[in-house]
Amino acid sequence: MTTAYLAITLTAVAANGFSGVAAMLHLKAILPAMERAGVPESWLTFPIGTLKVAGAIGLAVGLLGWRPVGIAAAIGLVLFFVCAIYTHIRASDFSAQFGLAIGFLALNVAALALALRA
């Protein structure tokens, strides 16, 4: 296990976990962007928050030794954020949430690439 793999994946675990919990708690800061993107508030708990938290847990499990689970979680998170970016583009919503989605996509792509190399 390389230092880069550990650092990037731990960052991805923390970021995705925090984002997932924030969605599950329906934090007011994220509600306007979700509305602009056309995402119903009811989706924040499931599927959005649940998938992010599950992805974070899967990445952590991959770090603990079950690397195929971590790889699968990283693939799922990459697909999730590709869909999130697509949703924002279709709604012409280029707010801070759109930028965050791009950042999360990059972080999860890096975690996936490093997991495949480890």
Contacts in CASP RR format, 6 or more apart in sequence:
PFRMAT RR
TARGET T0000
AUTHOR 0000-0000-0000
METHOD contacts of the structure
MODEL  1
MTTAYLAITLTAVAANGFSGVAAMLHLKAILPAMERAGVPESWLTFPIGT
LKVAGAIGLAVGLLGWRPVGIAAAIGLVLFFVCAIYTHIRASDFSAQFGL
AIGFLALNVAALALALRA
1 63 0 8 1.000
1 118 0 8 1.000
2 114 0 8 1.000
2 117 0 8 1.000
2 118 0 8 1.000
4 114 0 8 1.000
5 111 0 8 1.000
5 114 0 8 1.000
5 115 0 8 1.000
5 117 0 8 1.000
5 118 0 8 1.000
6 63 0 8 1.000
8 107 0 8 1.000
8 110 0 8 1.000
8 111 0 8 1.000
8 114 0 8 1.000
9 59 0 8 1.000
9 62 0 8 1.000
9 63 0 8 1.000
9 111 0 8 1.000
9 114 0 8 1.000
9 115 0 8 1.000
10 63 0 8 1.000
11 107 0 8 1.000
12 56 0 8 1.000
12 59 0 8 1.000
12 74 0 8 1.000
12 77 0 8 1.000
12 107 0 8 1.000
12 108 0 8 1.000
12 110 0 8 1.000
12 111 0 8 1.000
13 56 0 8 1.000
13 59 0 8 1.000
13 60 0 8 1.000
13 63 0 8 1.000
14 56 0 8 1.000
15 104 0 8 1.000
15 107 0 8 1.000
16 52 0 8 1.000
16 53 0 8 1.000
16 55 0 8 1.000
16 56 0 8 1.000
16 59 0 8 1.000
16 77 0 8 1.000
16 104 0 8 1.000
16 108 0 8 1.000
17 52 0 8 1.000
17 53 0 8 1.000
17 55 0 8 1.000
17 56 0 8 1.000
19 49 0 8 1.000
19 52 0 8 1.000
19 104 0 8 1.000
20 48 0 8 1.000
20 49 0 8 1.000
20 50 0 8 1.000
20 52 0 8 1.000
20 53 0 8 1.000
20 56 0 8 1.000
21 49 0 8 1.000
21 53 0 8 1.000
22 29 0 8 1.000
22 30 0 8 1.000
23 30 0 8 1.000
23 44 0 8 1.000
23 45 0 8 1.000
23 48 0 8 1.000
23 49 0 8 1.000
23 52 0 8 1.000
24 44 0 8 1.000
24 45 0 8 1.000
24 49 0 8 1.000
24 50 0 8 1.000
24 53 0 8 1.000
26 41 0 8 1.000
26 44 0 8 1.000
26 45 0 8 1.000
30 44 0 8 1.000
30 97 0 8 1.000
31 41 0 8 1.000
32 95 0 8 1.000
33 93 0 8 1.000
33 95 0 8 1.000
33 96 0 8 1.000
33 97 0 8 1.000
33 98 0 8 1.000
34 41 0 8 1.000
34 43 0 8 1.000
34 44 0 8 1.000
34 97 0 8 1.000
35 41 0 8 1.000
36 91 0 8 1.000
36 93 0 8 1.000
36 95 0 8 1.000
37 87 0 8 1.000
37 88 0 8 1.000
37 91 0 8 1.000
37 93 0 8 1.000
37 97 0 8 1.000
38 87 0 8 1.000
38 91 0 8 1.000
39 48 0 8 1.000
39 87 0 8 1.000
51 76 0 8 1.000
51 80 0 8 1.000
52 77 0 8 1.000
52 80 0 8 1.000
54 73 0 8 1.000
55 73 0 8 1.000
55 76 0 8 1.000
55 77 0 8 1.000
56 73 0 8 1.000
57 73 0 8 1.000
58 69 0 8 1.000
58 70 0 8 1.000
58 72 0 8 1.000
58 73 0 8 1.000
59 70 0 8 1.000
59 73 0 8 1.000
59 74 0 8 1.000
59 77 0 8 1.000
59 111 0 8 1.000
61 69 0 8 1.000
61 70 0 8 1.000
61 73 0 8 1.000
62 68 0 8 1.000
62 69 0 8 1.000
62 70 0 8 1.000
62 71 0 8 1.000
62 73 0 8 1.000
62 115 0 8 1.000
63 70 0 8 1.000
67 115 0 8 1.000
67 118 0 8 1.000
70 115 0 8 1.000
71 112 0 8 1.000
71 115 0 8 1.000
71 116 0 8 1.000
74 108 0 8 1.000
74 111 0 8 1.000
74 112 0 8 1.000
74 115 0 8 1.000
75 112 0 8 1.000
77 104 0 8 1.000
77 108 0 8 1.000
77 111 0 8 1.000
78 105 0 8 1.000
78 108 0 8 1.000
78 109 0 8 1.000
78 112 0 8 1.000
81 101 0 8 1.000
81 104 0 8 1.000
81 105 0 8 1.000
81 108 0 8 1.000
82 105 0 8 1.000
84 101 0 8 1.000
84 104 0 8 1.000
84 105 0 8 1.000
85 98 0 8 1.000
85 101 0 8 1.000
85 102 0 8 1.000
85 105 0 8 1.000
88 94 0 8 1.000
88 95 0 8 1.000
88 97 0 8 1.000
88 98 0 8 1.000
88 101 0 8 1.000
89 98 0 8 1.000
END
